[in-house]
Amino acid sequence: MKKTKLLLSLSSVALLAGLTGCGSVKGAEYVKGQPVKIGLICLHDSSSTYDKNFIDALGEAVKALGGKVQFSQDCLLTGVAEDEHCYDAAKDLVKKGCNVIFADSFGHQDYMLQAAKDWPTVQFCHATGTNAKTAKLANYHNAFASIYEGRFLAGYAAGLRLVLDYTNTVTESINMDAHPKFPATKLGYVGAFPYAEVKSGYTAWFLGVRSAVSHVGFDASDVTMDVQFTNSWYSPDAETSAAKALITGGAKLVSQHADSKGAPGECEKNNIPNVTYNIETTTDCPNTYLAYSRINWAPYYQAVVNALYEGKAIDGEKNNNWTGTLSTDSVQYNVNWDNVLKKVSAERKVEYLAQAKLLFASMEAGLKSGDVKVFDTATFTVDGKKVTTYQADTDGDFKGDTEVIKTFTNALGQQITYFDESVECSAPYFDLNIDGINLPKSN
């Protein structure tokens, strides 16, 4: 997600007002049951793990859709800045006859919206955005996924590594009448910007680590995390420097929300276990790579194409917003169990691997069934207090508008109160600063 916290400036409004010169360019009229021609606009190219994820998923979707879809490489536009060039790129794809145009960066959204207004016969699908809910255009859509669930699971796997390093066991026998304190342990996180999506992600990862530590009987309150922001979505140098600062500051485990291999590379150099985003680094970081999570955009591409091809609404869409989940295979992860159990003796690895996988599987099953909530309010506090109510910004105007603290009864008859993330709109809106996570003073 490429998100700016600044509202559209007057100059940008003026710019958008002038972007209506579609002239003789006419959007193709789609005929139901004919191959759907698609285009994709990317902020960077495949050198960015974020953009590569979209590009790779498009290839997977095209293959799966077969004769329902038409795609050519000249309809993949990369290096498209978050300015009027995005509108120009959309216009180019309209001229090429695309019926559906996807864009992958938050800053593209105002230009995609303007294009949707100018070419109402073409579908415009914008990933990570927030304005489709209020725009209410039949041909303009936002999409995201509950990647916080994937980050939570990746954090849970990382937490098992911490437990195994300390106790060399993951059995329930560690439980005692009084839960012993887990040794004070500092985590590190390289974030791009202090925006809701990044906060949602690093908080989910942090809670995943703590959950694993708690799951085997420890009090995890002394597991804390430092965050460094790079103020860039893709800067290998800045990400490397941020990871280095976290490691120097005592981080024993590092994760990231950034688009290069800079942070994992620094972790490998310093033998610090790491969790990545969008790409697994088994080859580049064989000694330290633990897990990764990513959004699989293929199901969304397929849902949009199938809807158009069959002349129906996009399956799972609400208020022109679509949110993929673990259950739709839109959230994926990978765990390097060898590195999770790196310090376990050879004769105990088979036994402990089975136990670790059993704990992990139970957590994943709970997330899929809905009985486990990532942002369970019993697992965190803000300024020393539990969160009982919160008005979240679900329409992108930076004002709280929707109550998102909800309660339900799970399969065991337990009442769970939680922050209901990415339901009222697809883009993440969890922006709380919870206790235990240390932010730079400027944030």
C-alpha positions as CSV (number, residue, x, y, z in Angstrom):
1,M,0.0,0.0,0.0
2,K,1.4,3.4,-1.0
3,K,-0.4,5.8,1.2
4,T,0.0,9.5,1.9
5,K,-1.4,11.0,5.1
6,L,-1.9,14.4,3.3
7,L,-5.3,15.2,2.0
8,L,-5.5,16.1,-1.7
9,S,-3.9,19.6,-2.1
10,L,-5.7,22.4,-4.0
11,S,-3.2,22.1,-6.8
12,S,-3.9,18.4,-7.1
13,V,-7.6,19.1,-7.2
14,A,-7.0,21.5,-10.0
15,L,-4.9,19.0,-11.8
16,L,-7.6,16.3,-11.5
17,A,-10.1,18.8,-12.8
18,G,-8.0,19.2,-15.9
19,L,-7.6,15.5,-16.5
20,T,-10.9,15.1,-18.3
21,G,-9.5,15.5,-21.8
22,C,-10.3,12.0,-22.9
23,G,-11.2,13.5,-26.3
24,S,-11.9,10.9,-28.9
25,V,-10.6,8.0,-26.8
26,K,-13.5,5.8,-26.1
27,G,-13.6,2.9,-23.6
28,A,-14.3,-0.5,-25.1
29,E,-17.8,-1.8,-24.6
30,Y,-17.5,-5.3,-23.0
31,V,-19.6,-8.1,-24.4
32,K,-20.6,-10.8,-21.9
33,G,-18.9,-14.1,-22.5
34,Q,-16.0,-12.7,-24.5
35,P,-12.4,-12.8,-23.3
36,V,-11.8,-10.0,-20.8
37,K,-8.8,-7.8,-21.7
38,I,-6.9,-6.7,-18.7
39,G,-4.1,-4.2,-17.9
40,L,-2.0,-3.6,-14.8
41,I,-0.4,-0.3,-13.6
42,C,2.6,-0.7,-11.2
43,L,4.5,1.9,-9.2
44,H,7.8,0.1,-9.7
45,D,8.9,-3.0,-11.6
46,S,9.8,-6.5,-10.5
47,S,12.9,-5.2,-8.6
48,S,10.4,-4.2,-5.9
49,T,9.1,-7.2,-4.0
50,Y,5.7,-5.4,-3.7
51,D,5.2,-4.9,-7.4
52,K,6.7,-8.2,-8.3
53,N,4.0,-9.8,-6.1
54,F,1.2,-8.2,-8.2
55,I,3.0,-9.1,-11.5
56,D,3.5,-12.7,-10.5
57,A,-0.1,-13.1,-9.3
58,L,-1.3,-11.7,-12.6
59,G,0.6,-14.4,-14.5
60,E,-1.0,-17.0,-12.2
61,A,-4.5,-15.7,-12.7
62,V,-4.1,-15.4,-16.5
63,K,-3.0,-19.1,-16.6
64,A,-5.9,-20.2,-14.4
65,L,-8.5,-18.2,-16.3
66,G,-7.6,-19.6,-19.7
67,G,-9.9,-18.5,-22.5
68,K,-11.8,-16.1,-20.3
69,V,-9.0,-13.6,-20.3
70,Q,-6.8,-11.7,-22.8
71,F,-3.5,-10.2,-21.7
72,S,-0.3,-9.0,-23.4
73,Q,2.9,-7.6,-22.1
74,D,2.2,-4.2,-23.5
75,C,-0.7,-4.0,-21.1
76,L,1.7,-4.2,-18.1
77,L,2.9,-0.7,-17.3
78,T,5.6,-0.4,-14.7
79,G,7.4,2.6,-13.1
80,V,4.2,4.6,-13.1
81,A,4.4,7.5,-10.7
82,E,1.7,8.5,-8.3
83,D,0.8,11.6,-10.3
84,E,-0.8,12.5,-13.7
85,H,1.3,9.7,-15.3
86,C,-1.1,7.3,-13.7
87,Y,-4.0,8.9,-15.5
88,D,-2.0,8.8,-18.7
89,A,-1.2,5.1,-18.2
90,A,-4.9,4.4,-17.6
91,K,-5.7,6.3,-20.8
92,D,-3.1,4.2,-22.7
93,L,-4.7,1.0,-21.5
94,V,-8.2,2.2,-22.4
95,K,-6.8,3.0,-26.0
96,K,-5.5,-0.6,-26.1
97,G,-9.0,-1.9,-25.5
98,C,-8.6,-3.1,-21.9
99,N,-11.9,-3.9,-20.2
100,V,-10.4,-4.0,-16.7
101,I,-7.5,-1.9,-15.4
102,F,-5.8,-2.7,-12.1
103,A,-3.4,-0.3,-10.2
104,D,-1.2,-1.4,-7.3
105,S,-0.3,1.8,-5.4
106,F,-2.3,4.0,-3.0
107,G,-1.1,7.2,-4.6
108,H,-2.7,6.1,-7.9
109,Q,-6.2,6.2,-6.5
110,D,-7.3,9.8,-7.4
111,Y,-6.1,9.3,-11.0
112,M,-7.8,6.0,-11.2
113,L,-11.0,7.5,-9.9
114,Q,-10.8,10.3,-12.5
115,A,-10.3,7.7,-15.2
116,A,-13.3,5.7,-14.0
117,K,-15.4,8.8,-14.3
118,D,-14.1,9.5,-17.8
119,W,-14.5,5.9,-19.1
120,P,-17.6,4.5,-17.5
121,T,-17.6,1.3,-19.7
122,V,-14.2,0.2,-18.3
123,Q,-13.7,-1.3,-14.9
124,F,-11.0,0.3,-12.7
125,C,-9.8,-1.8,-9.8
126,H,-7.5,-0.1,-7.3
127,A,-5.5,-2.1,-4.7
128,T,-5.0,-0.6,-1.2
129,G,-7.3,2.4,-1.8
130,T,-10.0,3.9,0.3
131,N,-12.3,6.0,-1.9
132,A,-14.5,3.5,-3.7
133,K,-16.9,3.3,-0.8
134,T,-17.7,7.0,-1.0
135,A,-17.3,7.4,-4.8
136,K,-20.1,4.9,-5.4
137,L,-19.3,4.4,-9.1
138,A,-20.3,1.0,-10.6
139,N,-17.0,0.8,-12.4
140,Y,-14.6,1.7,-9.6
141,H,-13.4,-0.7,-6.9
142,N,-11.0,-1.0,-4.0
143,A,-9.3,-4.3,-2.9
144,F,-7.0,-5.6,-0.2
145,A,-6.6,-8.7,1.9
146,S,-6.4,-9.6,5.6
147,I,-2.6,-9.7,5.5
148,Y,-2.5,-9.0,9.2
149,E,-3.6,-12.7,9.6
150,G,-0.5,-13.8,7.6
151,R,1.7,-11.5,9.6
152,F,0.3,-12.8,12.8
153,L,1.1,-16.4,11.8
154,A,4.6,-15.5,10.6
155,G,5.0,-13.8,14.0
156,Y,3.8,-16.9,15.7
157,A,6.4,-19.0,14.0
158,A,9.0,-16.5,15.0
159,G,7.8,-16.6,18.6
160,L,8.2,-20.4,18.6
161,R,11.9,-19.8,17.6
162,L,12.3,-17.6,20.6
163,V,10.7,-20.2,22.9
164,L,12.9,-23.0,21.5
165,D,16.0,-20.9,21.8
166,Y,15.3,-20.4,25.4
167,T,13.7,-23.6,26.6
168,N,14.4,-26.2,23.9
169,T,10.8,-27.4,24.2
170,V,7.4,-26.3,23.0
171,T,5.4,-28.8,25.1
172,E,2.6,-27.8,27.5
173,S,4.8,-29.1,30.3
174,I,6.3,-25.6,30.5
175,N,3.0,-24.4,32.1
176,M,3.2,-23.7,35.8
177,D,0.8,-22.4,38.4
178,A,2.2,-19.0,38.1
179,H,3.2,-18.2,34.5
180,P,6.9,-17.4,34.6
181,K,8.1,-14.2,32.9
182,F,9.8,-14.8,29.6
183,P,13.2,-13.2,29.6
184,A,13.1,-9.6,28.5
185,T,13.5,-9.8,24.7
186,K,13.5,-7.0,22.1
187,L,12.1,-7.4,18.6
188,G,12.8,-5.1,15.7
189,Y,10.6,-3.9,12.8
190,V,11.5,-2.0,9.7
191,G,8.4,-0.1,8.5
192,A,8.0,2.1,5.5
193,F,5.7,4.8,6.9
194,P,3.6,5.3,10.1
195,Y,0.4,4.6,8.3
196,A,-2.5,2.4,9.3
197,E,-1.5,-0.4,7.0
198,V,2.0,-0.6,8.4
199,K,0.8,-0.2,12.0
200,S,-1.8,-3.0,11.5
201,G,0.9,-5.2,10.1
202,Y,3.6,-4.7,12.7
203,T,1.1,-4.9,15.5
204,A,-0.3,-8.2,14.2
205,W,3.3,-9.6,13.8
206,F,4.2,-8.4,17.4
207,L,1.0,-10.0,18.8
208,G,1.8,-13.2,16.9
209,V,5.2,-13.4,18.5
210,R,3.8,-12.8,21.9
211,S,1.0,-15.3,21.3
212,A,3.5,-18.1,20.7
213,V,5.4,-17.2,23.9
214,S,2.1,-17.1,25.9
215,H,0.7,-20.3,24.3
216,V,3.3,-22.4,26.0
217,G,2.8,-20.9,29.4
218,F,5.0,-17.8,29.7
219,D,4.1,-14.2,30.6
220,A,5.1,-12.4,27.4
221,S,4.8,-8.9,28.7
222,D,8.6,-8.4,28.6
223,V,8.7,-9.1,24.9
224,T,8.8,-5.6,23.4
225,M,9.5,-4.2,19.9
226,D,11.3,-1.2,18.5
227,V,10.2,0.2,15.1
228,Q,12.3,2.1,12.6
229,F,10.6,3.9,9.7
230,T,12.4,4.5,6.4
231,N,9.8,6.9,4.9
232,S,10.1,5.1,1.7
233,W,8.3,2.0,0.3
234,Y,11.4,0.9,-1.6
235,S,14.9,1.9,-0.5
236,P,17.4,-0.9,0.0
237,D,19.9,1.5,1.6
238,A,17.4,2.9,4.1
239,E,16.0,-0.5,4.9
240,T,19.5,-1.9,5.5
241,S,20.4,1.1,7.8
242,A,17.1,0.7,9.7
243,A,17.8,-3.0,10.3
244,K,21.3,-2.2,11.4
245,A,20.1,0.3,13.9
246,L,17.5,-2.1,15.3
247,I,20.2,-4.9,15.7
248,T,22.6,-2.4,17.3
249,G,19.8,-1.5,19.7
250,G,19.4,-5.1,20.8
251,A,16.8,-6.6,18.6
252,K,17.0,-10.4,18.6
253,L,14.5,-10.9,15.9
254,V,13.6,-8.6,13.0
255,S,10.7,-8.3,10.5
256,Q,9.7,-5.7,7.9
257,H,7.1,-3.9,5.9
258,A,9.3,-2.6,3.1
259,D,9.9,-3.7,-0.5
260,S,13.6,-4.8,-0.8
261,K,15.9,-7.4,0.6
262,G,17.9,-4.8,2.5
263,A,16.7,-5.7,6.0
264,P,16.9,-9.5,5.5
265,G,20.4,-9.1,4.1
266,E,21.5,-7.1,7.2
267,C,20.0,-9.8,9.4
268,E,21.8,-12.5,7.6
269,K,25.1,-10.6,8.0
270,N,24.5,-10.4,11.8
271,N,23.0,-13.8,12.2
272,I,19.7,-12.3,13.4
273,P,16.5,-14.4,12.6
274,N,14.2,-12.5,10.3
275,V,10.7,-12.6,8.9
276,T,10.1,-11.0,5.5
277,Y,7.1,-9.7,3.4
278,N,6.1,-10.7,-0.1
279,I,9.2,-12.8,-0.7
280,E,10.9,-15.7,1.0
281,T,14.7,-15.5,1.3
282,T,15.8,-19.1,1.8
283,T,18.5,-18.7,-0.8
284,D,19.7,-15.2,0.1
285,C,19.4,-15.7,3.9
286,P,19.8,-19.5,4.5
287,N,20.9,-19.1,8.1
288,T,18.3,-16.6,9.3
289,Y,15.1,-16.7,7.2
290,L,12.2,-17.9,9.4
291,A,9.0,-17.0,7.6
292,Y,7.2,-14.7,5.2
293,S,3.7,-13.6,4.4
294,R,2.2,-12.1,1.3
295,I,-1.0,-11.1,-0.3
296,N,-1.9,-13.4,-3.2
297,W,-3.7,-11.2,-5.7
298,A,-4.6,-14.0,-8.1
299,P,-8.0,-14.7,-6.5
300,Y,-8.9,-11.1,-6.8
301,Y,-7.9,-10.9,-10.5
302,Q,-9.9,-14.1,-11.1
303,A,-13.0,-12.8,-9.1
304,V,-13.1,-9.6,-11.2
305,V,-12.7,-11.3,-14.5
306,N,-15.2,-14.0,-13.7
307,A,-17.7,-11.4,-12.6
308,L,-17.4,-9.5,-15.9
309,Y,-17.3,-12.6,-18.0
310,E,-20.5,-14.0,-16.4
311,G,-22.3,-10.7,-16.1
312,K,-22.6,-10.7,-12.3
313,A,-21.3,-8.8,-9.2
314,I,-17.8,-9.4,-8.0
315,D,-18.0,-12.3,-5.5
316,G,-17.3,-11.1,-2.0
317,E,-17.5,-7.4,-2.7
318,K,-19.2,-5.0,-0.3
319,N,-19.6,-1.3,-1.0
320,N,-17.2,-1.7,-3.9
321,N,-14.6,-3.1,-1.5
322,W,-13.2,-6.6,-1.7
323,T,-11.1,-8.2,1.1
324,G,-9.4,-11.5,0.6
325,T,-8.6,-13.8,3.5
326,L,-6.7,-16.9,4.5
327,S,-9.7,-19.0,3.5
328,T,-9.8,-17.6,0.0
329,D,-6.0,-18.2,-0.4
330,S,-5.5,-14.5,-0.7
331,V,-3.2,-14.5,2.4
332,Q,-0.3,-16.9,2.1
333,Y,2.8,-17.7,4.2
334,N,5.8,-19.9,4.3
335,V,7.7,-21.2,7.4
336,N,11.3,-22.4,7.4
337,W,10.9,-25.0,10.1
338,D,14.6,-25.9,10.0
339,N,15.5,-22.4,11.1
340,V,12.7,-22.2,13.6
341,L,14.2,-25.3,15.3
342,K,17.8,-24.3,14.5
343,K,19.0,-24.6,18.1
344,V,17.2,-27.8,18.9
345,S,19.4,-30.9,19.3
346,A,19.3,-33.3,16.4
347,E,17.8,-36.1,18.5
348,R,14.8,-34.0,19.6
349,K,14.0,-32.2,16.3
350,V,11.5,-34.7,15.0
351,E,9.5,-34.6,18.3
352,Y,9.6,-30.8,18.7
353,L,8.9,-30.2,15.0
354,A,5.7,-32.2,15.4
355,Q,4.7,-30.2,18.5
356,A,5.5,-26.9,16.9
357,K,3.5,-27.7,13.8
358,L,0.6,-28.8,15.9
359,L,0.5,-25.5,17.8
360,F,0.9,-23.5,14.6
361,A,-1.9,-25.5,12.9
362,S,-4.3,-24.9,15.8
363,M,-3.7,-21.2,15.6
364,E,-4.2,-21.1,11.8
365,A,-7.4,-23.1,12.1
366,G,-8.7,-20.7,14.7
367,L,-8.0,-17.7,12.4
368,K,-9.8,-19.4,9.5
369,S,-12.8,-20.4,11.6
370,G,-13.0,-16.9,13.2
371,D,-12.6,-18.3,16.8
372,V,-9.2,-16.6,17.1
373,K,-9.0,-12.8,16.4
374,V,-5.6,-11.2,15.7
375,F,-6.6,-8.0,17.5
376,D,-8.3,-9.6,20.5
377,T,-8.5,-6.7,23.0
378,A,-7.5,-9.1,25.9
379,T,-4.0,-9.3,24.4
380,F,-3.0,-5.7,24.3
381,T,-3.5,-2.3,26.0
382,V,-3.1,1.3,25.0
383,D,-1.6,3.6,27.6
384,G,-2.2,0.8,30.2
385,K,-5.9,0.4,29.5
386,K,-7.9,-2.1,27.5
387,V,-9.6,-0.7,24.4
388,T,-13.4,-0.9,24.7
389,T,-14.5,1.5,22.0
390,Y,-12.9,2.9,18.8
391,Q,-14.1,5.0,15.9
392,A,-12.0,4.0,12.9
393,D,-11.5,5.8,9.6
394,T,-13.1,3.5,7.1
395,D,-13.6,6.0,4.2
396,G,-10.2,7.6,3.9
397,D,-10.9,11.1,5.2
398,F,-8.7,10.7,8.3
399,K,-11.7,11.0,10.6
400,G,-13.1,8.3,12.8
401,D,-16.5,7.2,11.4
402,T,-17.3,3.6,12.4
403,E,-17.3,1.7,15.7
404,V,-15.0,-1.3,15.2
405,I,-14.7,-2.8,18.6
406,K,-17.0,-5.9,18.5
407,T,-17.8,-8.9,20.7
408,F,-18.8,-12.4,19.7
409,T,-19.1,-15.8,21.4
410,N,-16.6,-18.4,20.0
411,A,-17.1,-22.2,19.6
412,L,-16.0,-22.7,23.2
413,G,-18.7,-20.4,24.5
414,Q,-16.1,-17.7,25.3
415,Q,-16.9,-14.0,24.7
416,I,-14.2,-12.4,22.6
417,T,-13.9,-8.6,22.2
418,Y,-11.8,-7.5,19.3
419,F,-10.9,-4.8,16.8
420,D,-12.7,-5.8,13.6
421,E,-10.0,-5.0,11.0
422,S,-10.6,-4.7,7.2
423,V,-14.3,-5.5,7.3
424,E,-15.9,-2.0,7.0
425,C,-13.6,-1.3,4.0
426,S,-10.8,-3.4,2.5
427,A,-7.8,-1.2,3.4
428,P,-6.5,-1.6,6.9
429,Y,-7.6,1.0,9.4
430,F,-6.0,-0.3,12.6
431,D,-3.9,2.7,13.7
432,L,-3.6,2.2,17.5
433,N,-0.2,2.5,19.2
434,I,-0.3,-0.4,21.6
435,D,1.9,-0.8,24.7
436,G,5.1,-2.7,24.2
437,I,5.8,-1.3,20.8
438,N,8.4,1.6,20.9
439,L,8.1,4.1,18.1
440,P,10.6,6.8,17.1
441,K,10.0,9.9,19.1
442,S,8.8,11.8,16.1
443,N,6.0,9.3,15.6
